[in-house]
Amino acid sequence: MALEEHPGSWTYDPEAEAAYVCLRGPIPPGGVARTVTVDGPMVNLDLDESGRVIGIEILAAWPGAS
């Protein structure tokens, strides 16, 4: 299996205790067609119109954050 590189990015909001990973670059307004919750309220997957995962939200405190 060959690994592919894609222009992804991630952010962390300490107030919301949430990290967000954009898998293929910035997501334009209206680019998320559907959000699927997995692992209870801890992980949300944002999907495009074709059902591909384009973003991942992780709801958890950052290690070492106070």
Secondary structure as UniProt FT lines:
FT   STRAND          9..13
FT   TURN            14..17
FT   STRAND          18..22
FT   TURN            23..24
FT   TURN            29..30
FT   STRAND          34..38
FT   TURN            39..42
FT   STRAND          43..47
FT   TURN            49..50
FT   STRAND          53..59
FT   TURN            63..64
//
